[in-house]
């Protein structure tokens, strides 16, 4: 494939799939090859002014996955954020199941935060894409391109191995959810039943190599060995079946009575790579925290690596609960801060209040605030017994002690902390600014710049002098939204607002990916 696709371009053939297969294969490919591809992508994106397609949003997803595989950031390609399109739920699902499937694979390939799309009629979330896939599962246990959607035809009621395989790939990271696990087992049973005696699969009535590839990748993403008894037929595995399509020196056939096919060969390559990575105990094909790096592979610091002058104790929080959400932030009237809340919850930074409820409009106590700040910066909690009203055996003592030790929060002159006291907007701004400084951000602003930022709000004169610089910093860095006409500095800030502030700050500090 390296020789056949010697000049890779942006495209579904001779482009992304070859790059993904080669980049994830472990083969020694010259850096110049990937530089050549990225340069072509830059030209392509620039020529389209960032609008890759009005309806086929898999165009964005495919590029995102390929760029992630070579260590490039899809959020800045010639100044365009390719992730933004995937924040539009309605446009992403227009393509049938391909849309939500590949949106999830793309977003999860680099553990990217859910993008906000200001032009979207419906702001998407990971939960919405997962639920869309689950809602469209067919009665036989698998999926088809339009099955379960409003535009489904009579032929869409039968599962297709290509779409089912890809749906399983997208759901692989969400196996901690009971509904996803159940759907996965049903789909595997369906595909085992549909597998033929030669361990292969047919799509639209024709046995072909690509359908086998998608199921190979599905098993690999799920961590299921290729010799799993459910997918061994007549002593043959899916890999055995795939190799029957191989024409030595010429690549792979699409169907047995056809000639060698470049698309089939590209897919066969990454299918075998997926199986090899599983066998060797490596990250799966689409889990790219171990993506290759080559000279000049990043226009800036590695995503999530933090700023150069941050405190060395501040570390990135990895995703530990993908797809985590709360019943009161999702649904038809989803909360506007849902993406930020879910991103923090997925990383164990913030939690709900009770019964899978987040209570987004509730206020936040000083103890809760100290906790999420310590969690968000990855600091090691440690009590310091500084306050008379913070018992050393209370749940919040280690977090308060740590937040105080690092200068994020302070106590009162009488050596109390008031852990149950609420946080106002200007107090939150001051403490978030302190955390931002710890993360390596420059929080200092000249008085004239502070005035210019705050003067746009009708009530800026109500702001306490001690909070003005921090508020101006938060607005200037888009940690606080500037669309409101008032600051309301003394209003109690809500849990949802705090989540959004922390999420925005971590993004600016390059501590989220």
Secondary structure, DSSP 4 states (H G I P E B T S, - for coil): -TTTTSS--SSTTTTHHHHHHHHHH-----HHHHHHHHHHHHHHHHHTTT---SS-THHHHHHHHHHHHTT--TT-BTTB-TTGGGGBHHHHGGGTHHHHHHHHHHHHHTTPPPPP-TT-SSB--HHHHHHHHHHT--TTS---SSTTSTT--GGGGS--HHHHHHHHHHHGGGTTSHHHHHHHHHHHHHHHHH--TTS--EETTEE-HHHHHHHHHHHHHHT--TT-GGG-BTTB-HHHHHHTTEETTTEEBSSTTS-B-HHHHHHHHHHHHHHHHHHTTPPPTT--TT----TT--SSSPTTS--TTS-TT--PPPPSSTT---TTT-STT--TTHHHHHHHHHTTS---SBTTB--TTSB-BHHHHHHHHHHHTTPPP------TTS-TTSTTHHHHHHHHHTTSS---TTS---TT-B-BHHHHHHHHHHHHHHTT------HHHHHHHHTTSTTGGGS-HHHHHHHHHHHHTTSS-S-SS---TTSBPBHHHHHHHHHHHHHHTT---
